Amino acid sequence: MKTDFDFPNKYLIGPVVFRPEFNAQAEVINANQAWSLFFTAGQEDKILGFNAGPGQFFTNLLFAAGVAGILWATLFNSVV
């Protein structure tokens, strides 16, 4: 999308995903960037740093919560 709107970055307070310099070459973002955008509501993509550990932790935590919910529903559905 091409716009003629060129607002200076120092005055730009909107979400980082709408800034022109964010992902200009359509690269795949990593788990840390995705979780940073989620936790900051799109305001910052580097809040968790550059180490892959926190992104993997939150991804695994989400996966474990989903598996635990499925197991809970499967095991205790017949009890009620």
C-alpha positions as CSV (number, residue, x, y, z in Angstrom):
1,M,0.0,0.0,0.0
2,K,1.4,3.4,-1.0
3,T,0.4,6.5,0.8
4,D,1.5,10.1,0.5
5,F,1.2,10.6,4.2
6,D,4.8,11.1,5.6
7,F,4.5,11.9,9.3
8,P,7.8,12.3,11.2
9,N,8.6,9.2,13.3
10,K,9.2,11.2,16.5
11,Y,5.5,12.2,16.5
12,L,4.2,8.7,15.6
13,I,2.7,7.1,18.6
14,G,0.6,4.4,16.8
15,P,1.3,0.7,16.8
16,V,4.7,-0.4,15.5
17,V,3.1,-2.7,12.9
18,F,1.8,0.3,11.0
19,R,5.1,2.1,10.8
20,P,6.8,1.9,7.4
21,E,10.2,0.6,8.7
22,F,8.5,-2.4,10.5
23,N,9.0,-5.6,8.4
24,A,9.6,-3.6,5.1
25,Q,10.9,-6.7,3.3
26,A,8.0,-9.0,4.4
27,E,10.3,-11.1,6.6
28,V,9.0,-13.7,9.0
29,I,8.9,-12.5,12.6
30,N,10.2,-14.7,15.4
31,A,8.4,-15.8,18.5
32,N,9.9,-13.1,20.6
33,Q,8.6,-10.4,18.3
34,A,5.2,-12.0,18.1
35,W,4.9,-12.2,21.9
36,S,6.3,-8.7,22.4
37,L,3.6,-7.3,20.0
38,F,1.0,-9.3,21.9
39,F,2.0,-8.2,25.4
40,T,2.4,-4.5,24.4
41,A,-0.7,-4.4,22.2
42,G,1.3,-3.8,19.1
43,Q,3.4,-0.9,20.5
44,E,6.8,-2.6,20.7
45,D,8.4,-5.6,19.0
46,K,11.6,-5.9,20.9
47,I,10.5,-5.8,24.5
48,L,11.5,-9.4,25.2
49,G,15.0,-8.9,23.7
50,F,16.8,-10.9,21.1
51,N,17.2,-14.2,23.0
52,A,14.9,-16.9,21.7
53,G,14.2,-18.3,25.2
54,P,11.3,-16.1,26.3
55,G,9.4,-16.6,23.0
56,Q,9.8,-20.3,23.2
57,F,8.7,-20.4,26.8
58,F,5.5,-18.5,26.2
59,T,4.7,-20.6,23.1
60,N,5.3,-23.8,25.1
61,L,3.2,-22.4,28.0
62,L,0.3,-21.7,25.6
63,F,0.6,-25.2,24.1
64,A,0.7,-26.8,27.6
65,A,-2.4,-24.9,28.7
66,G,-4.2,-26.1,25.6
67,V,-3.2,-29.7,26.1
68,A,-4.1,-29.5,29.8
69,G,-7.5,-28.1,29.0
70,I,-8.2,-30.9,26.5
71,L,-7.1,-33.6,29.0
72,W,-9.2,-32.0,31.7
73,A,-12.3,-32.0,29.5
74,T,-11.6,-35.5,28.3
75,L,-11.0,-37.0,31.8
76,F,-13.6,-35.2,33.8
77,N,-16.4,-35.0,31.2
78,S,-17.9,-38.3,32.2
79,V,-17.8,-37.5,36.0
80,V,-20.4,-34.7,35.8
